[in-house]
Structures are given as C-alpha cells and as structure tokens.
Amino acid sequence: MNDLKLNKLYEKAELLRQKSQYTQALKLFKEALRASAAAKDAHAVVACLLSIGDVDRMIGDFEQAEKIYSMAITEAGLISDPESVADARVGLGLSQRGRGDWKHAVAVFRKALEFYQKKKDREGIAFTLWSIAGSLRIRGDIPEAIRTYKEAFKAYQALKSQDGAGYCLCGLGGSSRIAGSFKDSLAYYISANTLFRNLRDTFGTAYSYCGMGNAYRMSGDFHKALASFTRASALYKKIGDRVSYSYTLWSMGTTHKMLGDYTKAAGFFKEARTLFKKTKDPRGIIYCELGFGELALLKGRKKLAEKYFTESVGQAKKFGFKIEHCHAVMLLSYLKGKKKTLCYTTLGVDLAFNEAPFNIP
C-alpha cells in the first residue's frame, strides 16, 4: 500500500482481526477498501478484499465471503497477481466447505496446493494442507484427514508458526474424537488450549475449549464437558462467531441428552438449528435433526423419530457426509430393532453404540 494513512488503517484493521474483534475489523477493512479504490491502488484493493472475505468467513457469512473472494480473484487477475488469486481461491474453497460443498472445496485446494508447491510458498502449502484435512474430515475420510493434519502440523512447526500448529492440533483433536480415540482427542485439545491462551488468541482458545468439552463428553465426564462448553460459548458470543457457536450449542444439547434432561437438550438443539439454517450449514442441520429424532425416540414417539432419521439419511447421502450418514443409518436401524454399526468400520473409525441415548461424537 502506497499511502501511509491507508497503510495504518489496514494495519489497525488487521490487528483487530488478530484479536478476534471481527465486527470492528470488518468495519475498518471496508473503510480501507473504499480508500484504496479512491486512490486507485489495485494491490491495496485486492489485499482489502481478501481480508474482508476472511472476516466474513470467520463469522459464518459464507455466501458473502464467496462473493468477496470471487471479486478478489477477478481484481488480482487484472493486475497479474497469481499469489493473491491462489489465496482467494483457498478462501473461496473454505467458504464452500462451510456450506457443506466439500467436493468443490477439495478441487480448489488441490489446484492451490500445486501452485504453492511450484512457488515453494511454505505458508501457502501449510495452510492449504490444513484446509484439505478439514475437508477430508467433513467428507468422512477420517484416517486420511488425520494423516493430512499431521503433515500440515509438521509444515507449521517448520515455519515456527504457533497459531498454525494450534489449529492443526484442534483438527487432530476433532478427527481423533470421530475416530474413537478420545484420550488422544483430549490431549490434542489441551495442548492447543495452552498454546492459544499463551498467544491470547480468543478464537483459538474458544475452539479448543469446545473440543475439550467434546472429548470430556465422549469420556463420560459430562460436568467437565459443560464447564468447557460454557467457556467456549462466552468467547464465541464475544467475537460473534455464529458457526463454531452453533456446534457448541449442539454439543451442549447432546450432553444434556446424555444426562437425561431432554427439555434442555431440545432447547439447545433448536437454537443450534436456527443458527445452522442462517449460515446454511447442512451438516450442522443434520446433527440437530438426529438430536431431535433421538429425543423423540427416547420419549416413545417412534413415527416422529423415524421421520427425522429417514430425512437425515437422505440429506447426508445428498451432500456426501459419510460419518453423518453412518450416524443416521445406525439410529434408524436401532429404531427398527436391527442396529447396524458396520458402516463405521468401513470408514476406519472405532465407534460402538449400544443403547439410547447415544453419545454421538
């Protein structure tokens, strides 16, 4: 950025983003974008668009983020800036992934990874590996996701990037939980939590608290789980992250379901589903529908439960969510007296469910 005043404005916005103060950061980035356009500073325009897209994505406005990243791709192309085009494409892929479209996201990430490898851009390679790992996790390829997260973790360690390593630890924590390795999951999340608190990274701290809560939940320590979820919720509310907060609400609902408080569980599932619909996250909606279905089952309302489970099977199949499809098939088969768990084995995860209520990871 050529203009000193513009540069200071952008740096201030970037500092706010690093502190997870997304609302204030977004306001300043937009102000910087207007100033960049007025000054006809094309490179500054691209930088602002990328940052605005990142913040929109972080707060769960995936559709708006996609629009902004697409604009960044166009503007960067006009000034022959292939690095920014690649960065915008990765952001676009992450936004698509946020809406459940992991297929397009993976394709975008693979192309970006090729570019970064040719350019020997170590940061680009590390971030794209992390992005691919997250997509594999959503698709349900858990062993491959774990391998890719470990690869990304090593890349970030080589870069001495603590925050990057921390997000890989969170990814490993989540993937390990789904794989059935609950002790490993807790260890990864505790390491990430310590790191993020030292860095004073609010989002990372919240993310790791939520992960710790889920690891405690899967180990049957429901009170520790709720304490961790409460910490995560407070931080997510503070920074305005609707996406991660939605999953925390679902986790709290599932914990209360396991504790036998079906009224509280239903309240959390309802609030989570409302937010998932706003962010257009089909995977999150499926988890809530499964939760409602299981509550109906536990109350003896089998027809209603069957409706929820059948719809979830269809939605999971439509979007290609392998793990969620297994959950839905398992619950539907349990309802019909023929519990099927072979689905999990074929995906390489060690999950076993016996009687309702089910502690879905």
Secondary structure, DSSP 4 states (H G I P E B T S, - for coil): ---HHHHHHHHHHHHHHHTT-HHHHHHHHHHHHHHHHHTT-HHHHHHHHHHHHHHHHHTT-HHHHHHHHHHHHHHHHHTT-HHHHHHHHHHHHHHHHHTT-HHHHHHHHHHHHHHHHHHT-HHHHHHHHHHHHHHHHHHT-HHHHHHHHHHHHHHHHHHT-HHHHHHHHHHHHHHHHHHT-HHHHHHHHHHHHHHHHHHT-HHHHHHHHHHHHHHHHHTT-HHHHHHHHHHHHHHHHHHT-HHHHHHHHHHHHHHHHHTT-HHHHHHHHHHHHHHHHHHT-HHHHHHHHHHHHHHHHHTT-HHHHHHHHHHHHHHHHHHT-HHHHHHHHHHHHHHTT----HHHHHTT------SSSP---
